[in-house]
């Protein structure tokens, strides 16, 4: 098995899919000549040429719309947002056009488009460059929302997203781009909507995704030394959602906590918490808890940023409370 | 009224066909307005009455493999494209037989086979979609051209500028047609446009431009055709401003108190239907022939109305259908 970085795994997935299907193209700011702002598209311009790896001016709303229009007539665009922070100026195209086109046309226009790019909070990037937006997009029917946490998942999930006939919000973790992991050399895909137990345990279930998985794993190691056995459910995609995986785990552990990078109010963790109490209430020994980013914009100051972000210690502390 | 008399039998029959389409649009919308007033049509209903020559003239310059992207005021464009009035009326009634199966309504007519690409309700948002459809034509090396309609109100939103810039730098085969009816809902153009002539904004994108009056259908066709041919030759997009006027309010719920009766009356004297009829008569068509044509169209509209009324509502199982497409 090869060891790849998260960004290399994403690159490999795109290259393989584009080699197979000439209708797929990659478009975004600096994806071509610059080789990708985060180097995810490194080498792709040489391989596929300017007709298929297309640099755009800074105009997210415009090129998101180009992607949607081209998908209406059968192309399969991959639209890269340099970061998801900038996707907000394109959110009209994503929600009002991409997410609804098939529905409001009575099924005439499938929307085989992937919007992807760097997301997440941290890195002392300040308030406008440091935020997690998956809850915003997961709110909207018609979109699929994918948030991989490992190179192996990133590869398999991106391939599935590209092959899907629906608009997919594929949020990569900026912090994870350099992280390494084993990726099978044989081609594979991971179906959207299939979570994974990343760690088996018996005392509590952590439900998480993307970079927050690392907080969960760290907390699990800390707690293991104290005799607490943590099970970790990595959702991998929020839409569709692997509800049963969550329920089966909670039935076993009788406790659940959601760990996410985003803000708490109307965040996706609130939805998971609701689903758990609605569907497996009788198995619960404790109310569902959440560890999220603090309910504030991100500060640049190192100490305040640290305080704002979720981390392993906060997760461990909350779990200790829940087990007391 | 300065009239251009059709000079030969071919131009007479061409104008007669345009007249037929314009009458079809007007009568369709008059029927829709009636249905709205008795509660058979819900939501917003934005009528195209007064602007018919723009849609009919523009779309006449297209081939069936070209594409049309429209606004929330899309009935006229759909009918000019040749869509049958019955599924359009059924869509307004929210019926299963509607062109978007009842999921779309007035603002979201779609017909994939006719390359009628919607019916879009966010002002200006569809401009870059049109550029994207044109991008796909270029990507596949097909010679289809896309026409995108929008109002002058859309010319002030970012999507307009981004869409035009991208279309210009990539020389996309698209024609942007601004139907300037002088009011964005209740806001007159002089309060919204820093430069009154929208078409001069083409200079900012090194794009071809044109500006025409929209009451003479063949003139609209001739001018738009120049732009369509230019796009088809790979010479890039054009921004055309067509000056026109809506005789009704912004939507059925708008009494249009922001404009004077005198202004409306002045524009009604330039009614493109009246003008076309006058020209046809000068070209030798007898009034009885035109009266008969109008009666025939009224019959067709009555049939569309009955079809819509008698069609079933969508099955309740459709609520969740189409949220996601089938897998590849």
Boltz contact constraints between the chains, C-beta under 6 A:
constraints:
  - contact:
      token1: [A, 59]
      token2: [B, 162]
      max_distance: 6.0
  - contact:
      token1: [A, 61]
      token2: [B, 158]
      max_distance: 6.0
  - contact:
      token1: [A, 61]
      token2: [B, 159]
      max_distance: 6.0
  - contact:
      token1: [A, 61]
      token2: [B, 162]
      max_distance: 6.0
  - contact:
      token1: [A, 62]
      token2: [B, 128]
      max_distance: 6.0
  - contact:
      token1: [A, 62]
      token2: [B, 162]
      max_distance: 6.0
  - contact:
      token1: [A, 62]
      token2: [B, 163]
      max_distance: 6.0
  - contact:
      token1: [A, 62]
      token2: [B, 166]
      max_distance: 6.0
  - contact:
      token1: [A, 65]
      token2: [B, 128]
      max_distance: 6.0
  - contact:
      token1: [A, 65]
      token2: [B, 129]
      max_distance: 6.0
  - contact:
      token1: [A, 65]
      token2: [B, 132]
      max_distance: 6.0
  - contact:
      token1: [A, 66]
      token2: [B, 128]
      max_distance: 6.0
  - contact:
      token1: [A, 66]
      token2: [B, 131]
      max_distance: 6.0
  - contact:
      token1: [A, 66]
      token2: [B, 132]
      max_distance: 6.0
  - contact:
      token1: [A, 66]
      token2: [B, 135]
      max_distance: 6.0
  - contact:
      token1: [A, 68]
      token2: [B, 129]
      max_distance: 6.0
  - contact:
      token1: [A, 68]
      token2: [B, 132]
      max_distance: 6.0
  - contact:
      token1: [A, 69]
      token2: [B, 129]
      max_distance: 6.0
  - contact:
      token1: [A, 69]
      token2: [B, 132]
      max_distance: 6.0
  - contact:
      token1: [A, 69]
      token2: [B, 133]
      max_distance: 6.0
  - contact:
      token1: [A, 70]
      token2: [B, 132]
      max_distance: 6.0
  - contact:
      token1: [A, 70]
      token2: [B, 135]
      max_distance: 6.0
  - contact:
      token1: [A, 70]
      token2: [B, 136]
      max_distance: 6.0
  - contact:
      token1: [A, 73]
      token2: [B, 133]
      max_distance: 6.0
  - contact:
      token1: [A, 73]
      token2: [B, 136]
      max_distance: 6.0
  - contact:
      token1: [A, 75]
      token2: [B, 136]
      max_distance: 6.0
  - contact:
      token1: [A, 92]
      token2: [B, 122]
      max_distance: 6.0
  - contact:
      token1: [A, 92]
      token2: [B, 125]
      max_distance: 6.0
  - contact:
      token1: [A, 96]
      token2: [B, 122]
      max_distance: 6.0
  - contact:
      token1: [A, 102]
      token2: [B, 322]
      max_distance: 6.0
  - contact:
      token1: [A, 102]
      token2: [B, 325]
      max_distance: 6.0
  - contact:
      token1: [A, 103]
      token2: [B, 103]
      max_distance: 6.0
  - contact:
      token1: [A, 103]
      token2: [B, 322]
      max_distance: 6.0
  - contact:
      token1: [A, 103]
      token2: [B, 323]
      max_distance: 6.0
  - contact:
      token1: [A, 104]
      token2: [B, 103]
      max_distance: 6.0
  - contact:
      token1: [A, 104]
      token2: [B, 104]
      max_distance: 6.0
  - contact:
      token1: [A, 104]
      token2: [B, 108]
      max_distance: 6.0
  - contact:
      token1: [A, 105]
      token2: [B, 100]
      max_distance: 6.0
  - contact:
      token1: [A, 105]
      token2: [B, 110]
      max_distance: 6.0
  - contact:
      token1: [A, 106]
      token2: [B, 100]
      max_distance: 6.0
  - contact:
      token1: [A, 106]
      token2: [B, 101]
      max_distance: 6.0
  - contact:
      token1: [A, 106]
      token2: [B, 103]
      max_distance: 6.0
  - contact:
      token1: [A, 107]
      token2: [B, 322]
      max_distance: 6.0
  - contact:
      token1: [A, 108]
      token2: [B, 110]
      max_distance: 6.0
  - contact:
      token1: [A, 108]
      token2: [B, 112]
      max_distance: 6.0
  - contact:
      token1: [A, 110]
      token2: [B, 325]
      max_distance: 6.0
  - contact:
      token1: [A, 141]
      token2: [B, 323]
      max_distance: 6.0
  - contact:
      token1: [A, 142]
      token2: [B, 323]
      max_distance: 6.0
  - contact:
      token1: [A, 163]
      token2: [B, 328]
      max_distance: 6.0
  - contact:
      token1: [A, 165]
      token2: [B, 325]
      max_distance: 6.0
  - contact:
      token1: [A, 165]
      token2: [B, 328]
      max_distance: 6.0
  - contact:
      token1: [A, 166]
      token2: [B, 324]
      max_distance: 6.0
  - contact:
      token1: [A, 166]
      token2: [B, 325]
      max_distance: 6.0
